Amino acid sequence: MAGLEGVEQPRQRMGAVAAKWAPTVEDERALKAAELFGNPAEEVVRLPSRPESAATARRLAQGVAQRQWMLPPQCSENVVLLVSELVGNAVRHTGARIFGLRMRRPRPCWVRVEVQDPSRGLPCLMPVQPMDISGRGLFLVDKLSDRWGVDLLPRGKTTWFEMRVAER
């Protein structure tokens, strides 16, 4: 710096620095989705059974997992991925006009996600080959969750998964 030669400059410490949180585009989309459809951690959120609803469901799940429950990043990513897979199955295979998304913390250190649809057809875990380009949804649910299943309802079903989560 001009005029300060030979004068020791203050050094920045290499410790943790508190950063001001600024919402990302994805954060804003998650907040907008919650405003439009509701919070799946508080009530069953009804979404239209269309392919673009998978993106909405991912945003809702991301908002709950990251901001509301403050899950670790890897766990949040897994929750969002598995929500996308269950929603994709509901949209693709049930013929429903709408489906419901619900996220709960049934007990400490556990997350439960439920996707409700009016079909009583049961999902089927199929064998997966390395080069398969589809049919991996339940395979991923089976591998990444601790438990998953289907509860038959008087009119439809709830497909769910549970994951044990480490608190931050």
N, C-alpha and C positions, 0 to 999 in steps of 0.2 A: 504494500500500500504506500502511496506517495507520502513522503514526509514522516513515515513511521519506521524507517529502516533501523534495524538494531533493537527495536522495541518488541519485546515478546508479546505475541498475540495470545488472547485467551484460547485455551484448547477446549474443543468440544469433548465432553465426557462420552464414553462409549456405552453408557448404561441405557436402560429403557427410557424412552421418551414418550410422553403421553401425546398421542395424536388426536386431533379433533376428528370425530366421526363425521363423514360426509356420505350421504346416501349415494349408492351406485345406481345405474340404470336398472339393474335387476331388483335392487331394494325398492325403487320407486314402482316398478311393475308389480312386485309382491304386495305393496301397500294398496295400490289401485285395485288389484284383484280382490283383496280382503274387503275393500270398501264396496265393491260391486256385488260380491257373492257371499261375504260373511267370513267368519273365522272358524275353520274346521276343528279348532281346539275347544270351541265353546258350543258348537252345535253342528248337526249334520248339514253340510253345504251341498246344495243341489246344483248340478252342472248339466248342461245339455250334452247329450251323447253324440259328440262330434269330435273328429280328430284334433281340432284345435283346443279342445278342453283339456287335453293332456298337458299342454303348456300352462294353462291356468292352474291346474291341480299342482303342477311342479312349483309354480310361484307361491301358491298358498302354503304348500308343505315347507318350502324354503323359509318363508316368513315365520312360520311357527317354530321350526327346528332351530333356526339361527338366532332370531331376535327374541322370540317369546321364551323358548326353553333354553336358549344359549348352549346348544349341544356342540361338542367338538366338531371341527370341520369335516373330518372323514365320516363321522356318524351322520352328520347332516346330509352329506352327499349321498350316502347309502339310503337314507330315508327318502330323499327326493327321487332317486333312481327307482326305488321299489314302488313308490307312489305312481310314478309314470308307467311302470309295467302293469300294475293292477288296473289302472285307469285305461290303459291301452287295451287290455283284455276285455274290460267291460264295454268299451266302445265298439271293438271289433267283433265280439262274439255273442253279445246278448240280444241285439235288436231292440234295445231299450231306447226311449226318447230322452230319459234323464237317468243320472246315477247320483249317488250320494257319497261324499267324502267326510270322514270323521277321524280326528287324531286325538289320542288320549294318553295320559300318563297314569296307567292303572295302579302302579305302585312305584316307590322310589327306584330309580335307575332303570326303568323300563319305559319303552314307547310302544304304543299300539296304534296301528293305522287300519282303518276299515273302509272298504269300498262296497257300497250297497247297490244292487240292481234288481230289477223285477223278474229276471230269469231264474228258473230253478235248475238250469243246466249247470252241472258241476265242472269246474276247471280240471284239467288233467295235466299232470306233470309228465312231459314227454322226454325221452332220451334225446340228448343234444350231441351233435357231431361238430367238430372244430370248424368246418366250412359252412355250417348252416347260417343263413342270413335272416331267419325269423324263427319263432317258436322258442325263444330263450327266456321269455318273461318269467314264468314260474320257476324255471331253472335258477335264475338269478335270485328270486324271492327265497327259494329253498336254500341257496348257498349263503346269502348275506344276512338272512334273518335267523333268529334263534328258534322261532316257532312260526308256523303259519297254518291256516286252515280255512274252512268254510262253515258258516252257520246257516242252515236253511231257515227261512222265515215263512210265515203263512203265505206271503206273496213275494217270492224272490229269495235272495240270499245275501249274505255279507261275506266277502272274502277279506281276510285280515292277515296281518303279520305282526309279530312282536320282536323287538330288539332290546337287548340289554345295552345300556349306554353308560359310559363313564362320564361322570360329572366333571366340568372344567375345574 
